[in-house]
Amino acid sequence: MSTSLFTLERSGLTAVSQSPPLALANPHQVDVPYIAGTTMKVVELVMAQKAHGWSPEELHFQHPYLSMSQIHSALAYYWEHKETLDTDMARRLAYVEQARQEAGPSPLVERLREQGLLE
């Protein structure tokens, strides 16, 4: 029987983790896994790893407020819940792309294009 190192907050009730330093809970977002004691979401850590190809050691270097234990536990949580978290990451990326398209080019980019500094 597998025991998760993380908990999620549902309907205002916070479950207690068997490993308190790695429990996840956030009163503002239901069903979003956070690394306990931080504001970092598991998906943010995984997205950084995927985007940059970082090892757990490099993740620790880039995010020194996370312990190696927290990093490995968050990555293990990702692999145990890969389908759900991959769906969440795809949703986040689609949202960013939509917002980028709706915003259009920035005024700075427009000025640089006018000056011939950008294609």
N, C-alpha and C positions, 0 to 999 in steps of 0.2 A: 504494500500500500504506500503510495507516494504522498508525502506531506509537503505542501507548498510553504515556502519561506515568506510568502507575501500574503497580505490580506487586502481586501478592497472594502470601501465603505459603500454600503447599500442602504437605502432608505433611512439614512441618519444613524444607523447602528454600525459601529466600528468593531469588526471582529478582532480578536487578540491573536497575534502571531505566536508561534512556538519559538520564534527567534526575534525578540523585540527590536534589536537594532536594524532588522531588515524588513520590518512590517511596513506595509504601504497603506496610507490613508490620507485623504484630502477631503475636507468638508465641503469644498466647492464643486468638485467634479465626481460624480458617481461612476464607478466601474473604470476608473483611470488609475492604473498602477503607478504609484510614486515610490521613490526610494525614501525610506523613513528618515526623518530628520533633515530632509532636503526638499527643494522644490522641483527636483529633477524627475521627469517621467521616465519610465523604463524605455519607452519608444524613442525618447530624445537621445538616450545613451546609445541605443542600438542604431539609430539613424546616423549618429556621429561615427560609429564604428564602421558602418557600411559605406558611408560617403568618403571616408578617409582611409579605410583599410587598417584602422588602428588595432593593435593588440590590446589585451587588458592592461598591460603595463603602460602603454602609451595613453590609454584612456585615463589611467590614474595620473599620469604626468599632466595631461590636459585638464583634468578635473581633480585637483589634489584634495578637495574636501570630501571626496568619496574614498572609502577604504577599498583595498583589493577584495576584501570579503564582500562588500556591497556590490562591487562591479561584477565579480564572478556570479554572485547570486542573481543579480539583475539579468545577466546574460543567460543563466540557467532558466530563469523565469520566462525569458523570451522563447527559448527553445521548447519549453513545456507548453507554451501558449502561442506558438508561432502563427498559426492561421488567423487567430483573432487579432494579434498585434500587427501582422502584415496588412490585414484589412484596414486597421486604424491608420497605419503609416501611409497606405495608398490614399485614404480619404484626406489625410492632412496634405499630402503632396498635391492632390487635385484641387484642394481649396486654395493653396498658395498659387498654383498656376492660374486658376480662375481670377484671383485677386490681381495677379500681375497683368493679365490680359485686360481686365476692366480698368486698371489704373493707366494703362498706356505708357508711352515713354516718359521719362522724367524730364523736367525742364532743362536740367543740366545736359542730358543726352541730346536733346534738341539743339541746344546752343553749340555743343561740340560738333554736331553734324553740320550745322550752319557754317561753322568755321572750318569745315573740312578736316577736322581732327578725328572723326569717326566715320565709318562707312555706313 
